[in-house]
Amino acid sequence: MITGIRQKTVVREGGKIEISSPELPAGAIAEVIVFIEFPEQDTTEYLLSTEANRRHLFQALKDLEHPENYIYVNPDDL
């Protein structure tokens, strides 16, 4: 029989993780899978996170300086 226990804990110095549960029998073999929650990345930070993205974004900003190149669309025509 397989049973599961789900707990959240904080990773300690040296990458150590400790869980404690009375449901865990002494001497039993347990498989451990660790999922790490990272802080959510700011959208702007994400968009600027690679060189290719930075080039495209900065080019798009430069393109905004030339309204004669804008393409206007009437939503009623769609």
Jmol script that loads the backbone (N, CA, C; Angstrom):
load data "model"
ATOM      1  N   MET A   1       0.845  -1.180   0.000  1.00  0.00           N
ATOM      2  CA  MET A   1       0.000   0.000   0.000  1.00  0.00           C
ATOM      3  C   MET A   1       0.894   1.249   0.000  1.00  0.00           C
ATOM      4  N   ILE A   2       0.499   2.227  -0.789  1.00  0.00           N
ATOM      5  CA  ILE A   2       1.233   3.490  -0.843  1.00  0.00           C
ATOM      6  C   ILE A   2       0.351   4.573  -0.251  1.00  0.00           C
ATOM      7  N   THR A   3       0.923   5.376   0.599  1.00  0.00           N
ATOM      8  CA  THR A   3       0.206   6.508   1.167  1.00  0.00           C
ATOM      9  C   THR A   3       1.064   7.747   0.977  1.00  0.00           C
ATOM     10  N   GLY A   4       0.450   8.898   1.004  1.00  0.00           N
ATOM     11  CA  GLY A   4       1.193  10.132   0.780  1.00  0.00           C
ATOM     12  C   GLY A   4       1.001  11.122   1.908  1.00  0.00           C
ATOM     13  N   ILE A   5       2.017  11.896   2.142  1.00  0.00           N
ATOM     14  CA  ILE A   5       1.974  12.977   3.127  1.00  0.00           C
ATOM     15  C   ILE A   5       2.476  14.221   2.419  1.00  0.00           C
ATOM     16  N   ARG A   6       1.728  15.290   2.540  1.00  0.00           N
ATOM     17  CA  ARG A   6       2.138  16.537   1.899  1.00  0.00           C
ATOM     18  C   ARG A   6       2.394  17.573   2.990  1.00  0.00           C
ATOM     19  N   GLN A   7       3.579  18.144   2.965  1.00  0.00           N
ATOM     20  CA  GLN A   7       3.949  19.164   3.936  1.00  0.00           C
ATOM     21  C   GLN A   7       4.754  20.245   3.238  1.00  0.00           C
ATOM     22  N   LYS A   8       4.705  21.444   3.787  1.00  0.00           N
ATOM     23  CA  LYS A   8       5.576  22.521   3.323  1.00  0.00           C
ATOM     24  C   LYS A   8       6.595  22.769   4.418  1.00  0.00           C
ATOM     25  N   THR A   9       7.807  23.032   4.009  1.00  0.00           N
ATOM     26  CA  THR A   9       8.872  23.301   4.960  1.00  0.00           C
ATOM     27  C   THR A   9       9.850  24.278   4.330  1.00  0.00           C
ATOM     28  N   VAL A  10      10.754  24.776   5.120  1.00  0.00           N
ATOM     29  CA  VAL A  10      11.765  25.713   4.643  1.00  0.00           C
ATOM     30  C   VAL A  10      13.086  24.964   4.515  1.00  0.00           C
ATOM     31  N   VAL A  11      13.758  25.178   3.403  1.00  0.00           N
ATOM     32  CA  VAL A  11      15.066  24.561   3.201  1.00  0.00           C
ATOM     33  C   VAL A  11      16.054  25.259   4.130  1.00  0.00           C
ATOM     34  N   ARG A  12      16.760  24.456   4.892  1.00  0.00           N
ATOM     35  CA  ARG A  12      17.717  24.993   5.858  1.00  0.00           C
ATOM     36  C   ARG A  12      19.106  25.102   5.242  1.00  0.00           C
ATOM     37  N   GLU A  13      19.998  25.711   6.003  1.00  0.00           N
ATOM     38  CA  GLU A  13      21.390  25.865   5.590  1.00  0.00           C
ATOM     39  C   GLU A  13      21.945  24.529   5.106  1.00  0.00           C
ATOM     40  N   GLY A  14      22.662  24.562   4.022  1.00  0.00           N
ATOM     41  CA  GLY A  14      23.249  23.343   3.475  1.00  0.00           C
ATOM     42  C   GLY A  14      22.267  22.515   2.671  1.00  0.00           C
ATOM     43  N   GLY A  15      21.081  23.073   2.360  1.00  0.00           N
ATOM     44  CA  GLY A  15      20.092  22.361   1.555  1.00  0.00           C
ATOM     45  C   GLY A  15      19.352  21.282   2.314  1.00  0.00           C
ATOM     46  N   LYS A  16      19.319  21.384   3.635  1.00  0.00           N
ATOM     47  CA  LYS A  16      18.663  20.353   4.440  1.00  0.00           C
ATOM     48  C   LYS A  16      17.170  20.621   4.578  1.00  0.00           C
ATOM     49  N   ILE A  17      16.394  19.550   4.477  1.00  0.00           N
ATOM     50  CA  ILE A  17      14.941  19.599   4.618  1.00  0.00           C
ATOM     51  C   ILE A  17      14.548  18.606   5.702  1.00  0.00           C
ATOM     52  N   GLU A  18      13.651  19.030   6.588  1.00  0.00           N
ATOM     53  CA  GLU A  18      13.200  18.131   7.645  1.00  0.00           C
ATOM     54  C   GLU A  18      11.678  18.097   7.655  1.00  0.00           C
ATOM     55  N   ILE A  19      11.123  16.887   7.688  1.00  0.00           N
ATOM     56  CA  ILE A  19       9.684  16.734   7.866  1.00  0.00           C
ATOM     57  C   ILE A  19       9.460  15.784   9.032  1.00  0.00           C
ATOM     58  N   SER A  20       8.347  15.964   9.677  1.00  0.00           N
ATOM     59  CA  SER A  20       8.022  15.118  10.823  1.00  0.00           C
ATOM     60  C   SER A  20       6.530  14.836  10.786  1.00  0.00           C
ATOM     61  N   SER A  21       6.163  13.566  10.952  1.00  0.00           N
ATOM     62  CA  SER A  21       4.755  13.189  10.957  1.00  0.00           C
ATOM     63  C   SER A  21       4.593  11.878  11.714  1.00  0.00           C
ATOM     64  N   PRO A  22       3.616  11.826  12.614  1.00  0.00           N
ATOM     65  CA  PRO A  22       3.374  10.574  13.335  1.00  0.00           C
ATOM     66  C   PRO A  22       2.907   9.456  12.398  1.00  0.00           C
ATOM     67  N   GLU A  23       2.476   9.812  11.189  1.00  0.00           N
ATOM     68  CA  GLU A  23       2.022   8.811  10.219  1.00  0.00           C
ATOM     69  C   GLU A  23       3.190   8.066   9.576  1.00  0.00           C
ATOM     70  N   LEU A  24       4.408   8.549   9.779  1.00  0.00           N
ATOM     71  CA  LEU A  24       5.585   7.915   9.182  1.00  0.00           C
ATOM     72  C   LEU A  24       6.108   6.841  10.133  1.00  0.00           C
ATOM     73  N   PRO A  25       5.974   5.568   9.750  1.00  0.00           N
ATOM     74  CA  PRO A  25       6.440   4.492  10.630  1.00  0.00           C
ATOM     75  C   PRO A  25       7.965   4.374  10.608  1.00  0.00           C
ATOM     76  N   ALA A  26       8.549   4.178  11.760  1.00  0.00           N
ATOM     77  CA  ALA A  26      10.002   4.020  11.867  1.00  0.00           C
ATOM     78  C   ALA A  26      10.466   2.853  11.006  1.00  0.00           C
ATOM     79  N   GLY A  27      11.543   3.061  10.270  1.00  0.00           N
ATOM     80  CA  GLY A  27      12.119   2.006   9.450  1.00  0.00           C
ATOM     81  C   GLY A  27      11.515   1.859   8.069  1.00  0.00           C
ATOM     82  N   ALA A  28      10.423   2.580   7.782  1.00  0.00           N
ATOM     83  CA  ALA A  28       9.787   2.484   6.462  1.00  0.00           C
ATOM     84  C   ALA A  28      10.658   3.191   5.426  1.00  0.00           C
ATOM     85  N   ILE A  29      10.618   2.698   4.201  1.00  0.00           N
ATOM     86  CA  ILE A  29      11.329   3.347   3.096  1.00  0.00           C
ATOM     87  C   ILE A  29      10.392   4.386   2.491  1.00  0.00           C
ATOM     88  N   ALA A  30      10.891   5.607   2.327  1.00  0.00           N
ATOM     89  CA  ALA A  30      10.077   6.698   1.789  1.00  0.00           C
ATOM     90  C   ALA A  30      10.772   7.297   0.568  1.00  0.00           C
ATOM     91  N   GLU A  31       9.994   7.614  -0.444  1.00  0.00           N
ATOM     92  CA  GLU A  31      10.508   8.312  -1.618  1.00  0.00           C
ATOM     93  C   GLU A  31      10.171   9.778  -1.440  1.00  0.00           C
ATOM     94  N   VAL A  32      11.147  10.644  -1.656  1.00  0.00           N
ATOM     95  CA  VAL A  32      10.960  12.077  -1.435  1.00  0.00           C
ATOM     96  C   VAL A  32      11.091  12.807  -2.769  1.00  0.00           C
ATOM     97  N   ILE A  33      10.101  13.634  -3.078  1.00  0.00           N
ATOM     98  CA  ILE A  33      10.136  14.501  -4.257  1.00  0.00           C
ATOM     99  C   ILE A  33      10.001  15.927  -3.739  1.00  0.00           C
ATOM    100  N   VAL A  34      10.887  16.816  -4.161  1.00  0.00           N
ATOM    101  CA  VAL A  34      10.894  18.184  -3.658  1.00  0.00           C
ATOM    102  C   VAL A  34      10.510  19.142  -4.782  1.00  0.00           C
ATOM    103  N   PHE A  35       9.518  19.971  -4.536  1.00  0.00           N
ATOM    104  CA  PHE A  35       9.124  21.041  -5.449  1.00  0.00           C
ATOM    105  C   PHE A  35       9.499  22.351  -4.773  1.00  0.00           C
ATOM    106  N   ILE A  36      10.259  23.187  -5.459  1.00  0.00           N
ATOM    107  CA  ILE A  36      10.708  24.446  -4.878  1.00  0.00           C
ATOM    108  C   ILE A  36       9.874  25.584  -5.450  1.00  0.00           C
ATOM    109  N   GLU A  37       9.329  26.419  -4.559  1.00  0.00           N
ATOM    110  CA  GLU A  37       8.557  27.594  -4.979  1.00  0.00           C
ATOM    111  C   GLU A  37       9.511  28.779  -5.092  1.00  0.00           C
ATOM    112  N   PHE A  38       9.584  29.344  -6.280  1.00  0.00           N
ATOM    113  CA  PHE A  38      10.396  30.528  -6.480  1.00  0.00           C
ATOM    114  C   PHE A  38       9.481  31.745  -6.483  1.00  0.00           C
ATOM    115  N   PRO A  39       9.981  32.889  -6.029  1.00  0.00           N
ATOM    116  CA  PRO A  39       9.158  34.098  -6.077  1.00  0.00           C
ATOM    117  C   PRO A  39       8.765  34.397  -7.524  1.00  0.00           C
ATOM    118  N   GLU A  40       7.563  34.895  -7.702  1.00  0.00           N
ATOM    119  CA  GLU A  40       7.077  35.195  -9.045  1.00  0.00           C
ATOM    120  C   GLU A  40       7.911  36.318  -9.648  1.00  0.00           C
ATOM    121  N   GLN A  41       8.317  36.133 -10.887  1.00  0.00           N
ATOM    122  CA  GLN A  41       9.155  37.115 -11.557  1.00  0.00           C
ATOM    123  C   GLN A  41       8.283  38.232 -12.118  1.00  0.00           C
ATOM    124  N   ASP A  42       8.734  39.452 -11.928  1.00  0.00           N
ATOM    125  CA  ASP A  42       8.063  40.620 -12.478  1.00  0.00           C
ATOM    126  C   ASP A  42       8.018  40.501 -14.006  1.00  0.00           C
ATOM    127  N   THR A  43       6.906  40.891 -14.620  1.00  0.00           N
ATOM    128  CA  THR A  43       6.731  40.744 -16.069  1.00  0.00           C
ATOM    129  C   THR A  43       7.821  41.473 -16.847  1.00  0.00           C
ATOM    130  N   THR A  44       8.125  42.701 -16.439  1.00  0.00           N
ATOM    131  CA  THR A  44       9.159  43.463 -17.146  1.00  0.00           C
ATOM    132  C   THR A  44      10.509  42.774 -17.014  1.00  0.00           C
ATOM    133  N   GLU A  45      10.806  42.303 -15.813  1.00  0.00           N
ATOM    134  CA  GLU A  45      12.065  41.587 -15.585  1.00  0.00           C
ATOM    135  C   GLU A  45      12.139  40.344 -16.471  1.00  0.00           C
ATOM    136  N   TYR A  46      11.027  39.626 -16.578  1.00  0.00           N
ATOM    137  CA  TYR A  46      10.985  38.426 -17.421  1.00  0.00           C
ATOM    138  C   TYR A  46      11.227  38.787 -18.886  1.00  0.00           C
ATOM    139  N   LEU A  47      10.553  39.842 -19.358  1.00  0.00           N
ATOM    140  CA  LEU A  47      10.686  40.220 -20.765  1.00  0.00           C
ATOM    141  C   LEU A  47      12.101  40.679 -21.101  1.00  0.00           C
ATOM    142  N   LEU A  48      12.794  41.216 -20.120  1.00  0.00           N
ATOM    143  CA  LEU A  48      14.161  41.681 -20.350  1.00  0.00           C
ATOM    144  C   LEU A  48      15.210  40.635 -19.965  1.00  0.00           C
ATOM    145  N   SER A  49      14.782  39.428 -19.661  1.00  0.00           N
ATOM    146  CA  SER A  49      15.690  38.414 -19.121  1.00  0.00           C
ATOM    147  C   SER A  49      16.629  37.793 -20.153  1.00  0.00           C
ATOM    148  N   THR A  50      16.336  37.938 -21.437  1.00  0.00           N
ATOM    149  CA  THR A  50      17.244  37.392 -22.449  1.00  0.00           C
ATOM    150  C   THR A  50      17.668  38.497 -23.408  1.00  0.00           C
ATOM    151  N   GLU A  51      18.830  38.321 -23.986  1.00  0.00           N
ATOM    152  CA  GLU A  51      19.358  39.314 -24.925  1.00  0.00           C
ATOM    153  C   GLU A  51      18.430  39.484 -26.130  1.00  0.00           C
ATOM    154  N   ALA A  52      17.898  38.391 -26.648  1.00  0.00           N
ATOM    155  CA  ALA A  52      16.996  38.464 -27.809  1.00  0.00           C
ATOM    156  C   ALA A  52      15.747  39.273 -27.470  1.00  0.00           C
ATOM    157  N   ASN A  53      15.162  39.024 -26.312  1.00  0.00           N
ATOM    158  CA  ASN A  53      13.971  39.782 -25.910  1.00  0.00           C
ATOM    159  C   ASN A  53      14.297  41.260 -25.763  1.00  0.00           C
ATOM    160  N   ARG A  54      15.437  41.569 -25.143  1.00  0.00           N
ATOM    161  CA  ARG A  54      15.819  42.977 -24.963  1.00  0.00           C
ATOM    162  C   ARG A  54      15.945  43.673 -26.311  1.00  0.00           C
ATOM    163  N   ARG A  55      16.598  43.015 -27.279  1.00  0.00           N
ATOM    164  CA  ARG A  55      16.754  43.619 -28.610  1.00  0.00           C
ATOM    165  C   ARG A  55      15.399  43.903 -29.247  1.00  0.00           C
ATOM    166  N   HIS A  56      14.487  42.923 -29.187  1.00  0.00           N
ATOM    167  CA  HIS A  56      13.159  43.099 -29.797  1.00  0.00           C
ATOM    168  C   HIS A  56      12.384  44.224 -29.113  1.00  0.00           C
ATOM    169  N   LEU A  57      12.441  44.272 -27.784  1.00  0.00           N
ATOM    170  CA  LEU A  57      11.702  45.311 -27.063  1.00  0.00           C
ATOM    171  C   LEU A  57      12.261  46.695 -27.346  1.00  0.00           C
ATOM    172  N   PHE A  58      13.585  46.831 -27.339  1.00  0.00           N
ATOM    173  CA  PHE A  58      14.172  48.135 -27.603  1.00  0.00           C
ATOM    174  C   PHE A  58      13.936  48.567 -29.047  1.00  0.00           C
ATOM    175  N   GLN A  59      13.917  47.628 -29.983  1.00  0.00           N
ATOM    176  CA  GLN A  59      13.589  47.956 -31.366  1.00  0.00           C
ATOM    177  C   GLN A  59      12.139  48.419 -31.464  1.00  0.00           C
ATOM    178  N   ALA A  60      11.251  47.763 -30.744  1.00  0.00           N
ATOM    179  CA  ALA A  60       9.838  48.160 -30.746  1.00  0.00           C
ATOM    180  C   ALA A  60       9.681  49.574 -30.194  1.00  0.00           C
ATOM    181  N   LEU A  61      10.444  49.905 -29.155  1.00  0.00           N
ATOM    182  CA  LEU A  61      10.386  51.264 -28.608  1.00  0.00           C
ATOM    183  C   LEU A  61      10.893  52.284 -29.621  1.00  0.00           C
ATOM    184  N   LYS A  62      11.950  51.952 -30.344  1.00  0.00           N
ATOM    185  CA  LYS A  62      12.457  52.858 -31.385  1.00  0.00           C
ATOM    186  C   LYS A  62      11.421  53.029 -32.492  1.00  0.00           C
ATOM    187  N   ASP A  63      10.743  51.933 -32.853  1.00  0.00           N
ATOM    188  CA  ASP A  63       9.725  51.997 -33.905  1.00  0.00           C
ATOM    189  C   ASP A  63       8.584  52.929 -33.527  1.00  0.00           C
ATOM    190  N   LEU A  64       8.308  53.060 -32.234  1.00  0.00           N
ATOM    191  CA  LEU A  64       7.230  53.951 -31.788  1.00  0.00           C
ATOM    192  C   LEU A  64       7.545  55.417 -32.062  1.00  0.00           C
ATOM    193  N   GLU A  65       8.811  55.742 -32.273  1.00  0.00           N
ATOM    194  CA  GLU A  65       9.207  57.123 -32.553  1.00  0.00           C
ATOM    195  C   GLU A  65       8.860  57.545 -33.980  1.00  0.00           C
ATOM    196  N   HIS A  66       8.365  56.607 -34.797  1.00  0.00           N
ATOM    197  CA  HIS A  66       8.055  56.895 -36.199  1.00  0.00           C
ATOM    198  C   HIS A  66       6.593  56.554 -36.495  1.00  0.00           C
ATOM    199  N   PRO A  67       5.672  57.457 -36.138  1.00  0.00           N
ATOM    200  CA  PRO A  67       4.244  57.174 -36.346  1.00  0.00           C
ATOM    201  C   PRO A  67       3.867  56.955 -37.807  1.00  0.00           C
ATOM    202  N   GLU A  68       4.698  57.415 -38.731  1.00  0.00           N
ATOM    203  CA  GLU A  68       4.382  57.210 -40.149  1.00  0.00           C
ATOM    204  C   GLU A  68       4.437  55.720 -40.516  1.00  0.00           C
ATOM    205  N   ASN A  69       5.056  54.924 -39.688  1.00  0.00           N
ATOM    206  CA  ASN A  69       5.139  53.488 -39.945  1.00  0.00           C
ATOM    207  C   ASN A  69       4.041  52.690 -39.236  1.00  0.00           C
ATOM    208  N   TYR A  70       3.190  53.386 -38.497  1.00  0.00           N
ATOM    209  CA  TYR A  70       2.119  52.688 -37.770  1.00  0.00           C
ATOM    210  C   TYR A  70       1.135  52.081 -38.761  1.00  0.00           C
ATOM    211  N   ILE A  71       0.541  50.999 -38.398  1.00  0.00           N
ATOM    212  CA  ILE A  71      -0.522  50.383 -39.186  1.00  0.00           C
ATOM    213  C   ILE A  71      -1.801  50.530 -38.379  1.00  0.00           C
ATOM    214  N   TYR A  72      -2.746  51.267 -38.925  1.00  0.00           N
ATOM    215  CA  TYR A  72      -4.001  51.517 -38.220  1.00  0.00           C
ATOM    216  C   TYR A  72      -5.052  50.516 -38.677  1.00  0.00           C
ATOM    217  N   VAL A  73      -5.793  50.013 -37.720  1.00  0.00           N
ATOM    218  CA  VAL A  73      -6.828  49.024 -38.008  1.00  0.00           C
ATOM    219  C   VAL A  73      -8.132  49.506 -37.406  1.00  0.00           C
ATOM    220  N   ASN A  74      -9.185  49.464 -38.214  1.00  0.00           N
ATOM    221  CA  ASN A  74     -10.516  49.792 -37.720  1.00  0.00           C
ATOM    222  C   ASN A  74     -11.156  48.488 -37.235  1.00  0.00           C
ATOM    223  N   PRO A  75     -11.470  48.384 -35.942  1.00  0.00           N
ATOM    224  CA  PRO A  75     -12.060  47.144 -35.412  1.00  0.00           C
ATOM    225  C   PRO A  75     -13.341  46.736 -36.131  1.00  0.00           C
ATOM    226  N   ASP A  76     -14.067  47.711 -36.678  1.00  0.00           N
ATOM    227  CA  ASP A  76     -15.307  47.387 -37.393  1.00  0.00           C
ATOM    228  C   ASP A  76     -15.024  46.639 -38.698  1.00  0.00           C
ATOM    229  N   ASP A  77     -13.809  46.797 -39.224  1.00  0.00           N
ATOM    230  CA  ASP A  77     -13.445  46.116 -40.466  1.00  0.00           C
ATOM    231  C   ASP A  77     -12.990  44.676 -40.237  1.00  0.00           C
ATOM    232  N   LEU A  78     -12.840  44.298 -38.989  1.00  0.00           N
ATOM    233  CA  LEU A  78     -12.342  42.943 -38.702  1.00  0.00           C
ATOM    234  C   LEU A  78     -13.435  41.913 -38.768  1.00  0.00           C
TER     235      LEU A  78
END
end "model"
wireframe off; spacefill off
backbone 0.3
color backbone group
